[in-house]
Amino acid sequence: MTAGSAGWTAGSERWSEASAGWTGGSGCWSGAGARWTAGAVYDRHATARFAPEPAKSAESGERSPFQRDRARVLHSSALRRLAAKTQVVEVGQADFPRTRLTHSLECAQIGRELGATLGCDPDLVDAACLAHDLGHPPFGHNGESALAQVAVGCGGFEGNAQSLRLLTRLEAKVPGAGLNLTRATLDATLKYPWLAPEPASRAADIAEHLMAPEHHQGFSDVTEQLAAGGKYGCYEEDAGVFSWIREGAPDGRACLEAQVMDWADDVAYSVHDLEDGLHSGLIGLDKLRDPEQRRQVAALTQAQYCPPGAVTVDELCGIFDRLLALSYWPRRFDGEPQTAAAVKNLTSELIGRFCGAAQRATLAGRAAPLSRYAADLDVPRLQRMECALLKGVTAFYVMGRAGAAAVQAREREMLTGLAAALAAGAPGTLDPMFRPAYDLAASDAARLRVIVDQVASLTDTSAAAWHAKLCE
């Protein structure tokens, strides 16, 4: 299969079992059961599971450890809940826009094929891509900001760290181990392979203050400065399983499969959010041809999506001009079949351009198969800037549209108010899945963490319903 004019071709998939472990790489299907027969080795260390498991009575023997991982994520309740969690356009606003679930499926398709061309096990990358957004709370990144404020007293909130917590603790599959995925798959979900920064020295005092009955009316007295923090992949309380996952891995370096997942995520949401914006009417192709509006998009992109000092607004304007001059950009879009097909072709071409560039740069001077820590994904600077500009387009026209800030403020107030109401009535106000953890919690911080887990698990729809029941 070839995606776009870049000539990005995903190889076939194959696997085989040997005493050394499981192998993967580009190649062809062979033998009964389509066994993966050659490529990069994933040894017993990579395929180990945190908790020992008995043999499956119905196990066919034909599934690789990573196929089992993918199936576990695919059947998880956390993945299903993404169907009612915001990607960019609010859930329920229209039938066309992506949700977190459809975004995750598209991310998995892109990551699977890109990974296979490099030699990564495709099921491993697929599973990591499906899992990458499981920890996102209601209302997308806006909800993440609200829960970061609520969770100051228990070490903070971060969507990536919450995803790991779901995979290794909260999802009901293996008691005490969540889905109990292999070490390599869990490692591939770690976009930020480091622990949360040291908690504020007053974290315990903050938790005691927030959990006290007289303060259950809200969490508004926690300042955003206390909630502020950088990205990370694991909470301090989950450090034990994190250390097991990262055993033998270079400090602070993501494995190749995680880097493929990360780029597939960037490609999927930058391209498909553009498509959603066009279909919703919030983004217009005529607006993108306006030099002044392009410059405003470039300025926003530099501020929000580029490392400080990495690029100037003038350079971004030039990159934007050349990107829009590519032949596959349609001249107009009216939602009718012909122009809708032209936009779909645009998305295919852009995905092929971004993935093809990464594939060629990564394999330059190297021979596939590559996996784990044999190489880093090399994404050319030009494609990173182009991808960032597409994110900037959506941020400027969709997230920055009139009225969006007021809606987002109401969503944050809903989540902080709901957290306060849950804390006031816990454990009775909690879902049965969370009550045992609350009862066993030995500190106010631990109890607050359970409240945060409960709110983060909700969808946009259920968060609104719970708020109406408990707060109105």
C-alpha positions in Angstrom: 0.0 0.0 0.0 1.4 3.4 -1.0 0.3 6.6 0.8 0.7 9.8 -1.2 3.2 10.9 -3.7 6.1 10.4 -1.3 6.0 6.7 -2.1 5.6 5.6 1.5 5.0 1.9 1.2 4.1 -0.3 4.2 5.6 -3.8 4.1 3.7 -6.9 4.8 3.8 -8.4 8.2 5.2 -11.6 9.6 6.2 -13.2 12.8 7.7 -16.4 14.2 8.3 -17.8 17.6 11.8 -18.9 18.6 13.5 -19.5 21.9 15.1 -16.0 21.6 11.8 -14.3 21.5 9.5 -12.7 18.8 10.7 -11.1 15.6 9.3 -8.5 13.3 10.2 -6.6 10.2 9.2 -5.9 6.6 8.6 -8.9 4.5 5.8 -11.2 3.4 3.2 -13.5 5.0 4.1 -17.2 5.0 2.8 -20.4 6.4 -0.4 -21.3 8.1 -1.7 -18.7 10.5 0.4 -15.9 8.8 3.4 -16.2 11.0 5.9 -13.3 11.2 9.1 -14.9 10.1 12.0 -12.5 10.0 13.2 -9.2 11.2 14.2 -7.3 14.4 14.3 -9.5 17.5 12.1 -8.8 20.6 13.7 -11.0 23.2 12.2 -12.5 26.4 13.0 -9.3 28.3 10.9 -7.3 25.8 8.0 -9.8 25.9 7.9 -10.2 29.7 4.7 -9.2 31.6 4.7 -7.5 35.0 2.4 -10.1 36.5 2.8 -13.9 35.7 -0.2 -15.3 33.9 -1.4 -18.9 33.6 -1.7 -20.4 30.2 -4.9 -19.5 28.4 -7.2 -22.5 28.0 -8.4 -21.2 24.7 -5.1 -19.8 23.4 -4.5 -20.8 19.8 -0.7 -20.6 20.0 -0.7 -18.6 16.8 -0.9 -15.2 18.4 2.2 -13.3 19.2 2.6 -11.5 22.6 2.0 -8.2 20.8 -1.1 -9.4 19.0 -2.4 -10.3 22.5 -1.5 -6.8 23.7 -3.3 -5.1 20.8 -6.4 -7.2 21.5 -6.4 -6.3 25.2 -6.3 -2.6 24.4 -8.9 -2.9 21.6 -11.3 -4.6 24.0 -10.7 -2.3 26.9 -13.4 -0.1 28.4 -11.1 2.9 28.4 -10.8 2.7 24.6 -14.6 2.5 24.2 -15.0 5.6 26.3 -12.9 7.6 23.9 -15.9 7.5 21.5 -17.5 10.2 23.7 -14.4 12.3 24.5 -13.5 15.5 22.6 -10.8 15.5 20.0 -11.1 19.1 18.8 -14.8 19.7 18.0 -17.1 19.0 20.9 -18.7 15.6 21.0 -22.3 15.8 19.6 -21.8 19.0 17.6 -22.0 17.1 14.3 -21.6 13.6 12.9 -18.5 14.1 10.8 -15.7 15.3 13.2 -13.3 12.9 14.9 -13.6 11.8 18.5 -10.7 10.6 20.6 -11.6 7.1 19.5 -11.6 7.6 15.8 -8.4 9.7 16.1 -6.8 6.8 18.0 -7.8 4.3 15.3 -6.4 6.5 12.5 -3.2 7.0 14.6 -2.9 3.2 14.9 -3.3 2.7 11.1 -0.6 5.3 10.3 1.8 4.1 13.1 1.3 0.4 12.2 2.4 0.9 8.6 5.2 3.3 9.3 6.6 1.1 12.0 6.4 -2.0 9.7 8.5 -0.2 7.0 11.2 0.3 9.6 11.2 -3.2 11.1 9.1 -2.5 14.2 6.5 -5.2 15.1 3.3 -3.7 13.6 1.0 -5.1 16.3 3.2 -3.6 19.0 3.1 -0.1 17.4 -0.7 -0.5 16.7 -1.3 -1.3 20.4 0.8 1.7 21.6 -1.1 4.0 19.2 -4.5 2.7 20.3 -3.4 3.3 24.0 -1.8 6.6 23.6 -4.9 8.7 24.5 -6.6 6.4 27.0 -5.8 8.7 29.9 -7.4 11.9 28.4 -10.2 13.2 30.6 -13.5 14.7 29.4 -13.2 17.8 27.2 -9.7 17.0 25.8 -6.7 19.2 26.8 -9.1 21.7 28.4 -10.2 19.0 30.9 -6.6 18.1 31.4 -5.9 21.6 32.6 -8.8 21.5 35.0 -7.7 18.2 36.5 -4.1 19.4 36.8 -5.5 22.1 39.1 -7.6 19.6 41.1 -4.8 17.1 41.5 -2.1 19.5 42.9 -2.5 17.8 46.3 -1.8 14.3 45.0 1.1 14.9 42.6 -0.6 16.5 39.6 -2.5 15.2 36.5 -1.0 14.5 33.1 -2.9 12.7 30.3 0.1 10.5 29.4 0.8 9.5 33.0 -2.9 8.7 33.3 -2.7 6.5 30.3 0.1 4.5 31.9 -1.9 4.3 35.1 -4.9 2.8 33.2 -2.8 0.3 31.4 -0.9 -0.9 34.5 -3.4 -0.4 37.3 -7.0 0.7 36.6 -8.2 -1.4 33.7 -9.8 -4.6 34.9 -7.9 -7.5 33.3 -5.2 -8.8 35.7 -5.6 -7.8 39.4 -2.9 -5.3 40.4 -1.5 -5.1 36.8 -4.2 -3.5 34.7 -4.0 -5.0 31.2 -0.7 -6.5 32.0 0.8 -5.7 28.6 4.4 -6.7 27.6 7.3 -4.6 28.6 8.0 -3.5 25.0 4.4 -2.4 24.4 4.2 -0.4 27.6 7.6 1.1 26.8 6.2 2.1 23.4 3.4 4.1 25.1 5.9 6.2 26.9 6.2 9.4 24.9 7.7 11.1 27.9 9.8 8.3 29.6 10.4 10.1 32.9 8.6 10.5 36.2 6.6 13.5 37.3 8.8 16.4 38.6 9.2 16.5 42.4 5.9 17.4 43.9 5.5 20.7 45.7 6.7 20.6 49.3 3.2 21.5 50.4 1.5 18.7 48.4 0.4 16.8 51.6 -0.9 20.0 53.2 -2.8 21.0 50.0 -4.4 17.5 49.8 -5.5 17.8 53.5 -7.0 21.2 52.8 -8.8 20.1 49.7 -10.3 16.9 51.2 -11.5 18.7 54.3 -15.3 18.8 54.4 -15.4 22.6 54.7 -13.6 22.9 51.4 -15.7 20.5 49.4 -17.6 23.3 47.8 -14.8 23.6 45.2 -11.2 23.5 44.2 -11.0 27.1 43.0 -8.7 28.2 45.7 -5.9 26.2 44.1 -3.9 28.5 41.9 -2.9 27.7 38.4 0.7 28.4 39.4 0.5 25.4 41.8 -0.9 23.3 39.0 1.6 24.2 36.4 4.2 21.6 35.4 5.8 20.0 32.4 5.0 16.9 30.5 5.8 13.5 32.0 4.9 9.9 31.6 4.3 8.5 35.1 3.1 9.6 38.5 5.5 9.1 41.4 3.1 6.6 43.0 3.4 4.4 39.8 7.2 4.5 39.9 7.5 0.8 40.6 6.0 -0.4 37.4 7.7 2.4 35.5 11.1 1.2 36.8 10.2 -2.3 35.6 9.2 -1.1 32.1 12.4 1.0 31.7 14.8 -1.7 33.0 17.9 -1.5 30.8 16.6 1.4 28.7 18.6 4.6 28.3 17.5 7.3 30.7 15.1 9.8 29.1 15.1 8.2 25.7 11.9 6.9 24.1 12.2 3.7 22.2 11.8 3.7 18.4 8.2 2.3 18.6 7.2 5.2 21.0 8.8 7.7 18.6 6.8 6.2 15.7 3.6 6.4 17.8 4.3 10.0 18.6 4.9 11.0 15.0 1.8 9.0 13.9 -0.2 10.9 16.5 1.1 14.3 15.3 0.4 13.4 11.6 -3.1 12.0 12.3 -4.4 14.9 14.3 -2.7 17.7 12.3 -4.1 16.4 9.0 -7.4 15.1 10.1 -8.3 18.1 12.3 -7.7 20.2 9.2 -10.2 18.0 7.4 -12.7 18.3 10.2 -12.3 22.0 10.2 -13.0 22.2 6.5 -16.1 20.1 6.8 -17.4 22.1 9.8 -16.9 25.4 7.9 -14.6 26.8 10.5 -11.6 26.6 8.2 -11.9 28.0 4.7 -9.4 27.4 1.9 -9.9 31.1 0.8 -8.8 32.2 4.3 -5.6 30.2 4.0 -4.8 32.1 0.8 -4.9 35.4 2.6 -1.3 36.5 3.4 -2.2 38.3 6.5 -4.1 35.4 8.0 -1.3 33.0 7.0 1.1 35.2 9.0 -1.2 35.2 12.0 -1.3 31.4 11.8 2.5 31.3 11.5 2.9 33.5 14.6 0.6 31.3 16.6 2.4 28.2 15.4 5.8 29.6 16.4 4.4 30.5 19.9 2.6 27.2 20.6 4.0 24.4 18.5 7.7 25.2 18.0 10.6 25.1 20.5 11.8 28.6 21.5 14.3 30.0 19.0 13.8 27.1 16.5 12.2 29.1 13.7 11.2 32.6 12.9 7.7 33.7 11.8 9.2 34.8 8.4 10.6 31.3 7.8 7.3 29.7 8.8 5.5 32.0 6.4 7.8 30.8 3.6 7.2 27.1 4.5 3.5 27.7 4.7 3.5 29.3 1.3 5.3 26.4 -0.3 3.2 23.8 1.5 0.0 25.5 0.2 1.5 25.6 -3.3 1.7 21.8 -3.6 -0.5 20.6 -6.4 -2.9 18.5 -4.4 -4.4 21.3 -2.4 -8.0 21.8 -3.7 -9.0 25.3 -4.9 -12.3 25.1 -3.1 -14.5 23.0 -0.8 -18.3 23.0 -0.7 -19.0 19.6 0.9 -20.2 18.1 -2.4 -18.8 14.7 -3.6 -16.1 16.1 -5.9 -14.6 18.6 -3.5 -15.0 16.1 -0.6 -13.0 13.6 -2.6 -10.3 16.3 -3.3 -10.0 17.0 0.4 -9.7 13.2 1.1 -6.9 13.0 -1.5 -5.2 16.0 0.3 -5.2 14.1 3.6 -3.7 11.0 1.9 -1.0 13.0 0.2 -0.1 14.9 3.4 0.1 11.7 5.4 2.3 10.1 2.7 4.5 13.2 2.6 5.1 13.2 6.4 5.5 9.5 6.9 7.6 9.0 3.7 10.0 11.7 4.8 10.4 10.1 8.2 10.9 6.6 6.7 13.6 7.7 4.2 15.5 9.8 6.7 15.5 7.1 9.3 16.6 4.4 6.9 19.3 6.5 5.3 22.6 4.7 5.9 20.8 2.0 7.9 19.3 -1.3 7.0 15.9 -2.4 8.3 14.7 -4.0 10.4 15.1 -1.5 13.2 13.4 -1.7 16.6 13.6 -0.7 20.3 16.8 1.2 20.8 18.6 0.3 17.6 17.8 3.8 16.1 15.8 6.9 16.6 13.0 8.1 14.3 14.5 10.9 12.1 11.8 13.3 11.0 13.2 16.1 8.8 12.9 19.6 10.1 10.8 20.7 7.1 8.1 18.1 7.8 8.1 18.9 11.5 7.5 22.6 10.6 4.8 21.7 8.1 3.0 19.5 10.6 3.2 22.3 13.2 1.7 24.7 10.8 -1.3 22.5 10.2 -1.8 22.3 14.0 -1.6 26.1 14.0 -4.3 26.3 11.4 -6.7 24.3 13.6 -5.7 26.2 16.7 -6.3 29.6 15.0 -9.6 28.8 13.3 -11.2 26.2 15.5 -9.9 26.4 19.1 -9.6 30.2 18.7 -13.0 30.8 17.3 -15.5 33.3 18.9 -17.1 31.8 22.0 -14.7 28.9 22.4 -13.0 30.4 25.5 -16.4 30.8 27.3 -17.3 27.2 26.5 -13.9 25.9 27.7 -14.3 27.9 31.0 -17.6 26.3 31.7 -16.1 22.9 31.0 -13.3 23.5 33.5 -15.8 24.7 36.1 -17.9 21.6 35.5 -15.0 19.3 36.2 -13.7 21.1 39.3 -17.2 21.3 40.7 -17.8 17.6 40.0 -14.5 16.7 41.7 -15.5 18.6 44.8 -19.0 17.0 44.9 -17.5 13.5 44.5 -15.0 14.2 47.3 -17.8 15.4 49.6 -19.8 12.2 49.2 -17.1 9.6 48.6 -17.1 6.7 48.6 -20.8 6.5 48.0 -20.6 9.0 45.1 -18.0 6.9 43.2 -18.5 4.2 40.6 -18.2 0.7 42.2 -14.9 0.2 40.3 -13.3 3.0 42.4 -14.8 2.5 45.8 -12.3 -0.2 47.0 -9.3 2.0 46.2 -10.9 4.9 48.1 -11.6 2.7 51.1 -8.0 1.4 51.1 -6.4 4.8 50.6 -4.2 5.6 53.6 -3.9 9.4 53.1 -5.8 12.4 51.9 -3.5 12.5 48.8 -4.3 8.9 48.0 -8.1 9.6 48.4 -7.8 12.6 46.2 -6.0 10.5 43.5 -9.0 8.2 43.4 -11.3 11.2 42.9 -9.2 12.3 40.0 -9.2 8.8 38.5 -13.0 8.8 38.7 -13.4 12.2 37.0 -10.7 11.3 34.3 -12.6 8.1 33.5 -15.8 9.9 32.5 -16.8 10.9 29.0 -17.9 14.4 28.0 -21.5 13.1 28.1 -21.3 11.3 31.5 -19.4 14.2 33.1 -22.2 16.5 32.2 -24.8 14.0 33.5 -22.9 13.4 36.8 -22.5 17.2 37.3 -26.2 17.7 36.8 -27.0 15.0 39.3 -24.5 15.9 42.0 -24.1 19.7 41.6 -27.3 21.2 40.3 
